[in-house]
């Protein structure tokens, strides 16, 4: 099969196989068990809360009463996801009900995650085309296959802004590979070609603008697109400058919508505070997420290091003028290192496409440099070994159901809330910051009058709860904090008083935190990297 693919690629016939194979593999790795793996991450609750708010006609901008830092990101992520979900009639079409609460919660997460899977498959195709256009079909096939099967790409299954913006970023990059490099003078169809390139560059700018309107970190890819704009044509500097201007205008217009909206609603200070909050978050540190990547996918991590060394070798020793890899990786990596605030392992998903391309180039270089019995090694044979290992590792990972306990917790919380006909006082849910993910379904799907207060020495005292019913969502650390009688901080004393006047409704433990998984790769990252809730006590004072 591999020889047939290589031969058909060289002959230019049946090259659809080189596209279909990574796409089929990507469908398996991203559509298999979408709601069971990975565990629900708190940011998914944030973005779904904002998405359903848009679906309910409340607009893309949250208020301070819902979230303390509502201006942390632009609006395209929730708007785009709401547009897709509205086509399915989400959430009403799922007929959510308390009688089938567990199934309702499962479906409310499953549908958006399936959409993330669709975007991941699109990403796979875009990676193939970018690799093919810049370095040939073989590199396109190898990079897209790596992108489709390696465990590092299970991040794309999560409902995150990086996963929404990635296809727009890749599409913007791809369009520059279609810009004509030749000089238009004396060409028969020069006017048609000129108009085509104009629209390619303009549309690339629009797509990049939408990516930047999804998350502000997209600004770090402007050097990459500027590099592509200058190197996409062999024409004079004046013409190259025009290309850059045509590209940058829609980027500026679309990106400016976020701060301009804040100015128009007299919330510029809140917007500025939200941006500063994202930069100054105290979870800074890049060593931990890099260690997590090494634990999640050691093969891809090692190959990425080798690919980076090879890229430096090409630039220094071979004096290559191809700086595509450096303009893609260096600005974003420096941003994460110096300014990125709370850096998580999934933030590196934006670098996976170009790392896959560089790994493909490295494999081809190895196959040409080293010989076996005076015969060159077929690079697709090397790829096959990597792909089989990656695919099996990914399937073993994504086949696990790590959300059953979470869904059970959510169902219990829904049942513990006051039912219609009960006293209509607002219910204040109190818990650690991660417990906010239990908030959006009762508020926006079941339309219950609830709000959330985080156990925090600064944020908690800002809200009064005297007339509210209270629900406490306490993990082991929360209970320990309350029962520490030496801690006499005022906000802890208030929560302790609420705790003493409440009754336990339920206590649930996530099933996957038990020692039920093997202690070898790829299961070693389940507990240490993905984290856990552990035991959750649900208490109310009503």
N, C-alpha and C positions, 0 to 999 in steps of 0.2 A: 504493500500500500504506500509506504513512504517513498519507495523508488518511483512509483507511478505518479505520486504527487509532484516529486521533483522533476520528473520528465515532462509531465503535462505543463508545469509552470514554465519550463524552459521553452517549450514549443508554443506557449501561449494558448493552448487549447484546454478546455475543461478546468480552467482556473477557478471556477465557482467552488470546486472542492476545497480549495485553500481558504475560501471564505466560510463555507458551510461548516467545516469541521470545528473551528474555534467557536462559531455561533452555537452549534449544538451543545458543545461542552459547556459553554457559558449558560445556556438554558438549564442544564442539569444542576450546575453548581449554585445558581442564583434563584431557581424556582423550587428547588427541593426543600420541603419543610420550612417555609418562609417565616411562620410565626413561632416555630419552636426554637430556632437558632438564628442569631445569637440572643442572649438574654436581653430583655427590654432595657434600653439605656435611658437615663433621665432626659437627655436632650430630645429623644424621640417624643416624649410627652410634651415638651415645650413646643415643638414644631407642629405636632398634631393639634394641640390646644389652639394655636394661632390659625391653623388651617380651618378648623371647624368654626372658629370665630368668624372668619371670612365667609364661610358657607352660610352662616346664620345672618349675614348682612350687617355685621358689626364693624366691618372694615379691617384693614391689615394692621393697624396700630393699636397695641394693647394700652390699657390705662395703668396707672400706678396702683390702683386698687386690686388689680389682677396679678401683677408681677412688679417687683421693686425696681427692675432695670429693663423697662419695656423698649428702650431704644438701643438694644445691644446689637441688632442686625437689621439690614434693609428688608424690603417687603416682598421681593419677587419669589422667594422660596415658598412662603405660605400661599401666595396668590397663584403661582403655577400649580402647586399640588391641589389647591382647592378647585382650580379649573378642571383638572383631570378627574378628581373625585366627583365633581358635580355632574359629569357625564354619566356616572353610574347611580346618581341619586343618593349618594352617600351623605349622611348615615341612615336616612330614613328607609332606604331600600333594603337595609339589613334587618329591619324590624326589631331593633333592640328592645329587650324587655327584662324586667327583674326576674321573671319566672325562668328565663334561660340566660341568666346573667353571665355565666362562664362562657357560653358559646357566643354571646353578644360581644363580650370583651375581646375574645379571640378574633372574631371577624373584623372588629373595629381596628385591630392592628394588622390583620392579615392582608386586607385589601391594599392599604398604602405600601406595605412591604412588597407585595407583588408588583406594584408600580415601580418600586426601586429596582426590582429584578429586571423589568423591561428596560429601564434606563441603563442598567449594567450591561445588558446584551447590546444595546445601541453603542455603548462605550467600546465594547469589544470590536464591533465593526469599524468604528472610527479609528481605533488603534491600528487595525489592519490597514486601513486606507492611508493613514499618516506614514506608517512604516513603509508601505508599498511605494507611495509617491516620492518619498525622500531617498529610500535605500533599496528598493526593489521588492518583488513579490515574496521572495524567501524570507526576508527580514519582516515583512508585514505579517506573513503566516506565523513565524516563530514568536514575534512579540504579542500578537493577539492570542495565540494559544497559551502562552505563559500568563497573560492577563486573565484568560478564561478559567484556568484551573488551579492556580496557586492559592494556598490558604490565605495569603495576605489580602486577597480581594473579597473575602467574606465581609469586610467592612462595608462594601457596597450594598449589602442586604439591609442595612440600617436606614432609618428615616432621618437623614442628616443633610445639612445644607451643602456639604462638600459633594454628596452624591447627586444632588439636584443640579449643582452648577457644573459638574464635570462634563456632561455631554455638550453643554454650550461652549465651554472652554475648548474642548477637543474639536468641535465643529468650526470654531473661529480659527484655530490653527490649521485645520485641514484645508479651508478655503484658500489660504495663501499658497498652498502647494499647487493650485490650479491656475495661478496668475502667470500669464505668458512672460517668459524671460527675454524674448527676442526684441529687437528694435522694430518699431512699426513702420519706419520709412521704407517706401517702395514695396510694401506688402499689399497684395490685391485687396484683402479684406481687413485692412488696418483699422477702419472706423468701427466695424463690428467687433473686432478683437478688443479695441480700446473700451468700448461700451461694456463688453462682457467683464473685463478686468475691473472696471470701475464699480460695477455692481457686486462683484465678488469681494472686493475690499470693503465696500460699504456694508454689505451683509455680515462680513466678518466682524466689523466694528459693532454692529447691532447685537450680534450674539455675544461678543465679549462684554458689551454694556449690560446685557441681561445677566451674565455671570457675575459681574461686579455688583449688580443690584440684588444679588442673592447673598453674597458675603463679601465684606470689605477686603479680605485678604487677597482677593483677585488682583488687586493693584500690583502685587509682586510679579505678576506675569506680563505686565506692560513691557518690560525690557525684552522678553521673548518675542512678543508680537511686533515690537519695534524692529528687532533684528530681522524677523521674517519679512517685514515690510521693505526694509532696505536691501535684503538679499533676494527678494522674489523677482527682481528684474535686473537686467544688465544695462539698463538705460542710465542717462545722466543723473547727477545729483538733484537737479531741479525736479525731474520727473519722480525720483524717489521720494523727495520731500512732499510732493503733491499726494503720493500714495499714503504717506503717513498722516497727512492732514485729513484726507478723506476717511481714513480709518478712525482717527482719534475723535472726530466731531461727534458721532453717535455715542461713543464711549462716554464722553464728558456730559452730553445731554442726559443720557439715561442714568448715569451714576449720580448726577446732581439732583435727581428727583427726591432722593431720601432727605438730604439736608433742607432742600427747598420746601418740602412738605412740613418739616418741623418749623421752619420760619413762618410759613403761612398760617400755622395753627398756634403761633406764639409759644412754641415748645423748644426753641433752639437750645436753651440751657440744658433741658432734659436730654436732648440729642447729644450735645457735647459731653454731658456727664456719662451717657451710655457708652460712647466711644472710648472715653478715658477709662471707664470701668473695665471694658474688655481688655485694654492694654495693661492695666495695673493689677489684674487679678493675681493673687498671691500663690496660685498653683503653678507658677512658672517653673520650668525645668524640662530639659530635652533628653536627659539621660534616661529617665524612667520610661518614656514612650519608645525610645530606641531599644532599650532592653526588652520591652514588651514585643516589639516587632521581631527581634531575634528569637524570642521564645515561641511566638506564634508561627513564624515561617523562617526557620534557620536557613533552609536552602536558598530561598529568594534573597534573604539578607546577605548571605555570603556571595551569591552571584552578583548582587547589586554592587557590593564592594569591589569585586573583580571587574565588573563593567565600568565602574567609575575610574579605576586604575587604568583600564584600557582606553577610556576617553582621554585621560591625561596623556597617555602614551601617544595616542593619535595626534594630539595637539602639539606636544613638545618634540617628540622624536620624528614622527612622520610629517610634522609641520602642516597638519590639516587645518584648513580655514573653516571647518564645520564646527561652529560653536553652539549648535542647536541644544545639545545636552546641558551645557553650562548655563545658558540663559534660562533654561527651564528649571533647573534644580537650585542653582546657587542663590538667586534672590529670595526664593520661597524658603529655603533652608535657613538663610540668615534672618529672615523675618520671624520664623519660629524660634530661632535661638535667642534673638535680642528683644523682640517685641511681642511675640505670640501669646503672651498671657498664659492661660490654661491650655497647655499643649497636651493632646491625647494621641494615642497611637493611630486613630483613624484619620487624623489630619494629614498623614503622609500618603493617603490614598491618591492625592493629586500628583504625586511623583511616580506612582506605580507605572503609568503608561510609558513614560520616557525611560524609566529603568528597564522595562521589558524590551524596549527597542534597543537599548544599549547592550543588554544581555544577548539579544539576537546577533548584533554585530560582533560581540566578543566570541560567541560560539562559532561563527563563520571564520573569524580570525584563527581560532584554535584549530579548527578543522583543516585549514590551509597550511598552518605552521607545522603541526605535528602529523606524522605519517605512521601507518600501521602496515608493516611488511611492504614498504615502499608504495603504499597506496594512501591517498588522502582520505581522511575520515569524512563520511557523509554527515554534515551538520544536523540533518534531520534525525539521524540516529541518536545524537547527543540530546536533541530536543525531546525525542521519544522517552528517554530515560527520565529526564526532568519532569516531563508532563505526566507520565504515569505515576511517579512518586507524588507530585503535587495534587493530581486529581484524586488519588486514593486518600491522601491526607485530608483534603477538603471534604470529600464525601463522608469520611469517618467523623469529621467535626460537625458538619451541618445536619447529620442524621440524628443528633441528640436533641431531646426535648428539654430545654433548660428554662422554659417559661411557664410550665404547668403550675408551679407554686406561686408565681407572680399573678397569674390569671385567677387562681383561687383566692389570693389576697384581695385582688380588685373586686371579685364577686362578693366577698364577705363585707367589704367596705360599703358597696352599694346596698346590700341588705341591711347594714347597720344604720344607714341614714334614715331620717324620718320619712315615712311614707305620706302620700297625699292624704289630707284630712287631719294630719297631726298639727300640733302647734306650729305656726308658720315662721317662727323665729329663724334667723339665719344660723347656719351651722358653720363654725370655724374649725377647720381641720388643722391640727398642729403636729409638726414632725420635723425631722431633719430635711435638708434641702432636697434630697433625692425623692422624698415622699410626695413632693409636688406632682410627680408623674401620675399619682392616683386622683388627680383633681379635675382633669378636663372632661372625662366622661360623665360624671354626675352633673357638672355645671352646664355643659354645652350639648350633651346628647340627651340626658334625662331632665334637663332644665330645672335642677334642684338649686335652691338658694344657698350656695356654699362659697366659702373663701378659704384661703390657705395662709397660715402664718408659720414661718420657719423658726426653728429653735436657734436663735442667734442673739448674742448680747446687744447688738446694735439695732437690728431690724425688729425683733419681737416687741420691744416696748412702744413702738410707734402706733400700735393698734389696740383699741379697747375691745374687750370681749365680755363685758359685764352682762349685756342683754342677749348674748348669743348662746346657743347650744354648742357644746364643744365635743369634738372627736379627737382623741389622741392616737397618733400612729407612731409607735415607739419600737425601735429596734433595741438590741442589747445595749448599745452604747448610750442610747437615750434614756433607758431605764436606769442604767448605772449613774448617769449624770444627775438624775432626779433623786436617787436614793443616797447620793453622797451628801450626808448631812453637814459636812464641813464646808460645802459650797453654799454660801449665803448670798450670792448675787441676787438682786431683786427679781430679775426675770426668771431665774431658776426657782425662786421661792413662789412666784406666781404659778409657774407650771406645776411645781410640787403640790400646791394647793388644789389645782385642777385635777391632778392625778389622784390625790387622796379622796376627792369627792366624785370620782368616776367609778364605773364598774367595767370589768372586762367582758367584751362581747365575743371575742375570738382570739386565738393565738395560732399562728400558722408559720411553718418553716418551709423554706424552699427545698424542693426534693433533691436538686442536683448538688447541694452543698455537702451531702453525705459522701463518705469514701466509697462510692459505688463505681468509680471509673478507674481504668488502668493507670498505672504510674509512668507510662511511657508515652512518647510523642505519637500523635498530636494532642493527646488528652492532658498533657502537663500544663497547658495554658488555661484550661477551663476555670480553675479556681483562683489561681494567682493573678491572671491578667484580666479576666472578665468580671471578677468581683462577685459579691453576693449580698443579699439582704439578710439572709439567715432567718432568725426568728422575728416575727412582727406581732406585737400586741395591739389589738384594736380596743380602745376604751372610750366610753361616752359618759356624759353626765345627765343623760335624759333616758 
